[in-house]
Every structure is written in C-alpha cells, then in structure tokens.
C-alpha cells in the first residue's frame, strides 16, 4: 500500500514540476477495437471534449444524442500532497458536491442523535461515536458506482472514451475557412498515446485546489479537498485554512462528526461574494452551536512536521497585530482557492487566450462559452466569468451541444438558446445551511441606491429547533426588493439560513427566473403549514420599519 501511495505522489510531483495547476483531462468511454481503430483514427470527430466532469460529460452525451461523433479525454493527475486520484465524473462526483453532501448529512445525523432525548428517544450505551472509516468507505462505494454509471452512459451512446491527458497540436486538414483541430493525448501511467482530428472542441477541464506558495510546508504536509474525502483514517484535529464555502463546509461537517475543527482566514471576511449579513450568521452558528474556532485576520507562516508529538503537525501564524502564535494539529486542510487546469492544453498552439487564473477567455458573438477561435469552446470552472457550479456547467454543456448539432433548430433560435448565468440559486452546506438566489443586499444597494431598495426579513424558528430548545437567532430570511411599479415590488434576491435551506430556495428560484417576480407573488401565496418555507410567504416586516423581525406564533 505504501509503495502505491509513493508512486502516486511521485506522479503528482512530476505534473507539479511542469505546471502550477495539473490538468484534469477527459477520457473517451468506448475504446476502439483493433478492427476499426485504423479507420476511426483517420475519421475526424464532430466534437472532442477535454474533461470528464459534469459539464464535459453532459455536453458529450447531448451531442451524441443529436448524432454527432464524439470523443472524450479525461485523466486525473494525482494530488500533489497525498497522491489522491479518482475516476470519471470530475470534481463534483469524486471530491466535491456528492461526497461533501453525504458527509454533511452524516454530520446532521449526529446532531439529531445528540438531541434524541428531547424527542423521547433513549439511546442505550450513552453518547454516539462516529466511525470515519465506515463513513468514508460508504461514500467511496457510492462514488465508484457513479463512476461506473458515467462510463456506461458513454458506452451506450458510442462515445469514444480515452483515459488520457489531451492537448492541442494545431490544425490539420479540413477546409481553408474551417480547418480541423489536431489533438494528441497520452496516459502517463501506461504510456499509451492517441492522436485525433476534430471539427469542434470543448475545454471542460475544471479546476484543482491551489496551495499557497508562501507557506513553507503547505505543499508537503497539507491536504486539500481533493484528499479529504478519500482519507483512509480520520483527519483528527483539523485546521482549515481559507474562508470560502469549501473551507466552511469542510470545517462544518468535520465538527459535526465530532472532530475538533478550526478555521483560519487571512482577512476578517468569510464567504466573500455572498450577502454579508447572511455570511456572518453562518459563522456565528458554527461558533456557537458547533464549537468551531475562527482565527480571523490571521496568516499561516509555516507548517512543520512534529511526528513525535501527540499531534503530528505544528502551525505557526501571525495575526493582524503582528503577534505570532502556534498550535498542534493532526491535519491542515488548505481551501485557499482553485485554478483552472489549462496549463498543459497547449492552447497557444491554436490561439486561445486564458486569464491569469488559467481560465479560458470566451464571449464571442454574445456566447460566453465561445472563444475567438472557430470551433473552440469552454464551459464550467475552466471558463472566465462563468458561475462555478455543477448544474451551470451541465446546462451550459447541453445548450452548447444543441447549438452545434441540433439540425432542427434555426440559427437564430440556436443563438438565443445560450446559458443564462443570472439568478442561479446556490447553497452553502454548512451546519446551518445558507441558500440564496439573485442579488445580495449589498449588490442591490450598490445597483439601485438605498432609497430604492426594500428588504423584508424575519427571524424564524424551524421546527427542528423547537423541542431541543435550540437558539434560532441565526435562522433568518430576507427578500431583497426594488422600487414599486404599478403596485408591484420586483423581487431581486432571496436569502435563507436554516435547516434544508437549499430545498426551500430551489422552488423560489424558479419564480425569480420568470423575470417578473415580485414581493406580491410571495405575499399572495398560501404557505404549506407548518414548514420553514412557509415563512417566506409571510414576510411583512421591513428593515426600514425598525420593527423586530422575530417571528412568534403561527
């Protein structure tokens, strides 16, 4: 086992030495047989997809359904810290949304067990204990079933799958006004190679976590979200470095599983880009209910191996006042940002531009996914100015395939069928979930000014909090509205913190996408009683009124 891990790490270091961000490229699902390989090699593909994540697979499958001849390239270089790698499906399936949600749910089960007595349940044997190995094993099995499912779906659609790293070589063949794209690919493990021509190519390589270069020991001793879900043993006392949603979600479920978790943020802002009031409520809940310690305004200086002690790692840091501190941890998880893994794609060979974070620059002809190079597109986290969410990549990929290959759609309507990146709902799966859609309060005030913005809000008590007598202070709803016109106040944003917030906001997101949503639509809806979602239909107190938003009674 140790030899296998060391081999994976060696492979990862080989990639790290070539590029600051390893490229996650995409394999094609159907391997060519010896009888048809020669003929197929000479025939160009209608579409080559580089990246086997959610967006790339969705695009490939939709294109194949529309009759296109498609190949997919995907290979996951091992993580540089633990040599972690995984199968088809990208970040979401393997080291992102899916395992994160399962561990979030596991933490929630523990919370329910701790409050079981309030509901009359008596647990024999005392307080529940968590088994990391059992949970990790169950999560891995589910992920592997999804890997298999993706491979099967590609086979069913006759999509050519190559477990290889792909890159552009330039142009070859085709016509003078539309030359074919030439791509070469290799599998670093087996040495196998492949070369294909394609009329169109989609860059869907996603991103990988970046480790801070200015923190000695971070790359050698730290871990990232690429490693956490695949750890064979509990991470123990964990310091999570970073203040974004990945950092807070990981710290939240680790605390919920009974581990000591601390969060270190270089600034005093967590969940940057989200509504500030809502973000602060999330942090307050994690502090007060989950025991997560936050080190705000602190910069890690070094991570040191001290294997002989009870905790294997020492972290030194400096706070905003310049004071230095240190503490011992079993694991240090860096969630300090991600980088698009485009460095090894050789995009220069075909003239595709990328920004400083490696993201592909698009936006040609009003299509964000379309680059300035004919036939080359990008979707998902590898795209500049996109929304880095799995459902967004999936929808963008499907719509792109339809624009390219749906012969029943006119050019005008096909161009109109582009991805709308506005009013996309999302949820931060922290112990107290935070879900939102539309503008934050700060964004609305900046856009319209304070006199034109009305905020309806409420502090409510979820029924999950009633019998355990939990403090509901952080359970909050607010609807951001614009100036009234013809008796209707346009609904610009909706924000909810509370149990199952994501399930609540998803339905209301459909209302915002109509483009005509207004406060009156919420107030005119009869709620489902007794639910937390019902409180959205009962909003009537505004911030400007100065009245207490605390809800009492039905």
Secondary structure, 3 states (H helix, E strand, C coil): CHHHHHHHHHHHHHHHHHCCCCCCEECCECCCCCCCHHHHHHCCEEEEEECCCHHHHHHHHHHHHCCCCEEEEEECCCCCCCCCCCCCCHHHHHHCHHHHHHHHHHHHHHHHHHCHHHHCCCCCCCCCCCCHHHHHHHHHHHHHHHHHHHHHHHHHCCCEEECCEEEEEEEEEEECCEEEEEEEEECCCCCCEEEEEEEEEEECCCEEECCCCCCECHHHHCECHHHHCCCCCCCCCEEEECCCHHHHHHHHHHHHCCCCEEEEECCCCCCCCCCHHHHHHHHHHHHHHHCCEEEECCEEEEEEECCCCCCCEEEEEECCCCCEEEEEECEEEECCCEEECCHHHCHHHHCCCECCCCCECCCHHHCCCECCCCCEEECHHHECCCCCCHHHHHHHHHHHHHHHHCCCCCHHHHHHCCCCCCCCCEEECCCCCEEEEECCHHHHHHHHCHHHCEEEEEECCCHHHCCCCCCCCCCEEEEEEEEEECCEEEEEEEEEECCCHHHHHHHHHHHHCCCCCEHHHHHCCCCCCCCCCHHHHCCCCEHHHCCCCECCCC
